[in-house]
Amino acid sequence: MGINMNTKVKIAGVEFKNPVMTASGTFGSGMEYAEFVDLNRLGAVVTKGVANVPWEGNPVPRVAEVYGGMLNAIGLQNPGVDVLIERDIPFLQQYDTKIIVNVCGKTVEDYLEVVEKLGDTAADMLEINVSCPNVKEGAIAFGQKADCLYDITSEIKKKAKQPVIMKLSPNVTDITEMAKAAEAAGADALSMINTITGMKIDIHKRKFVLANQTGGLSGPAIKPVAVRMVYQASRAVKIPVIGMGGIACAEDAIEFLMAGASAIAVGAMNFVNPCVTMEIAEGIEDYMRKYEIESIGDLKMDLP
Ligand SMILES: Cc1cc2nc3c(=O)[nH]c(=O)nc-3n(C[C@H](O)[C@H](O)[C@H](O)COP(=O)(O)O)c2cc1C
């Protein structure tokens, strides 16, 4: 006799079979991973950030290994929204998983163009990246000033046909201020954290390792910062929070769910173990069985 376990979660009216998602930019649109991962086992695939037109990204080198993670300064290279609509969304529609399209831009108009084009597609939700530290113009500015975040969120909400997730930057003084601004402007959910700005110097060449000088730190090194921010933000707002940052195993994912996340996403660790998302989905089920926890919501701790 087992318990009556249910791993489903609902975010802004969209039902996910489990709380495990891929973090944008670390899983493409799933094509390269479909050989290793049964995409039907995932709550959602979150696609790489897409803009209104193709972007080349930053010059190389644009990734570097560091203790406990990696630095990246890809600069949101992407083929543009038209390619995503013609090629990637139909690919993902073959699977029984939800599709979350991550959107980037340099100006508010760029974002709005993408959001409008996605309106009539099978995308289930939109995740708006206002937190990329590697793009010079726009982008992160929207995510670092509460009034800019409020404005872009309300503009997007006017045009979006799907529920909107605002992806917040950890490179701020007070994450609750940003979370509240996005909520007040009508965001349906939040996701956090994006990468933390870092730097690496090659002491023998006496040069920056990344051509961009700085890059975004991701991987296990950032997990405690992410857990703290998810905890703070999920208590500051009523809308659901999708947690990410350094998740490497089911135990890490459960920690985020306890801290207040309604779902979680896995990023850099996909590069270490392409099967990690599936293993995490299974590990969460094992944990629920072991402790006789019936629903994902019951994992949330009653923390002060
Ligand atoms: C190579 C790489 C590319 C990324 N590209 C995007 C992106 O296009 N859009 C976005 O919102 N976040 C992007 N991110 C951030 C991740 O989605 C995630 O928020 C962050 O890496 C923290 O999670 P992790 O520690 O599990 O990787 C990228 C991260 C990496 C490592």
The ligand as an SDF file (V2000), in Angstrom:
LIG
                    3D

 31 33  0  0  0  0  0  0  0  0999 V2000
   25.3780   29.0490  -20.5150 C   0  0  0  0  0  0  0  0  0  0  0  0
   24.2060   29.7000  -19.8510 C   0  0  0  0  0  0  0  0  0  0  0  0
   23.2670   30.3880  -20.6390 C   0  0  0  0  0  0  0  0  0  0  0  0
   22.1730   31.0270  -20.0470 C   0  0  0  0  0  0  0  0  0  0  0  0
   21.2590   31.6580  -20.8330 N   0  0  0  0  0  0  0  0  0  0  0  0
   20.1420   32.2250  -20.2750 C   0  0  0  0  0  0  0  0  0  0  0  0
   19.1240   32.8100  -21.0890 C   0  0  0  0  0  0  0  0  0  0  0  0
   19.1770   32.7870  -22.3200 O   0  0  0  0  0  0  0  0  0  0  0  0
   18.0660   33.4010  -20.4650 N   0  0  0  0  0  0  0  0  0  0  0  0
   17.9370   33.4180  -19.0940 C   0  0  0  0  0  0  0  0  0  0  0  0
   16.9550   33.9450  -18.5720 O   0  0  0  0  0  0  0  0  0  0  0  0
   18.8620   32.8170  -18.3030 N   0  0  0  0  0  0  0  0  0  0  0  0
   19.9620   32.2390  -18.8550 C   0  0  0  0  0  0  0  0  0  0  0  0
   20.9030   31.6240  -18.0510 N   0  0  0  0  0  0  0  0  0  0  0  0
   20.6880   31.5940  -16.5820 C   0  0  0  0  0  0  0  0  0  0  0  0
   20.0790   30.2580  -16.1150 C   0  0  0  0  0  0  0  0  0  0  0  0
   18.8150   30.0410  -16.7080 O   0  0  0  0  0  0  0  0  0  0  0  0
   19.9500   30.2130  -14.5720 C   0  0  0  0  0  0  0  0  0  0  0  0
   19.1000   31.2750  -14.1400 O   0  0  0  0  0  0  0  0  0  0  0  0
   21.2770   30.3600  -13.8370 C   0  0  0  0  0  0  0  0  0  0  0  0
   22.3200   29.7350  -14.5690 O   0  0  0  0  0  0  0  0  0  0  0  0
   21.2370   29.7860  -12.4250 C   0  0  0  0  0  0  0  0  0  0  0  0
   20.9260   28.4040  -12.4380 O   0  0  0  0  0  0  0  0  0  0  0  0
   22.0550   27.2400  -12.4130 P   0  0  0  0  0  0  0  0  0  0  0  0
   23.0110   27.5840  -11.3070 O   0  0  0  0  0  0  0  0  0  0  0  0
   21.2940   25.9630  -12.1830 O   0  0  0  0  0  0  0  0  0  0  0  0
   22.7310   27.2720  -13.7450 O   0  0  0  0  0  0  0  0  0  0  0  0
   22.0110   30.9780  -18.6290 C   0  0  0  0  0  0  0  0  0  0  0  0
   22.9480   30.2840  -17.8560 C   0  0  0  0  0  0  0  0  0  0  0  0
   24.0240   29.6360  -18.4330 C   0  0  0  0  0  0  0  0  0  0  0  0
   24.9920   28.8860  -17.5540 C   0  0  0  0  0  0  0  0  0  0  0  0
  1  2  1  0
  2  3  1  0
  2 30  2  0
  3  4  2  0
  4  5  1  0
  4 28  1  0
  5  6  2  0
  6  7  1  0
  6 13  1  0
  7  8  2  0
  7  9  1  0
  9 10  1  0
 10 11  2  0
 10 12  1  0
 12 13  2  0
 13 14  1  0
 14 15  1  0
 14 28  1  0
 15 16  1  0
 16 17  1  0
 16 18  1  0
 18 19  1  0
 18 20  1  0
 20 21  1  0
 20 22  1  0
 22 23  1  0
 23 24  1  0
 24 25  2  0
 24 26  1  0
 24 27  1  0
 28 29  2  0
 29 30  1  0
 30 31  1  0
M  END
$$$$
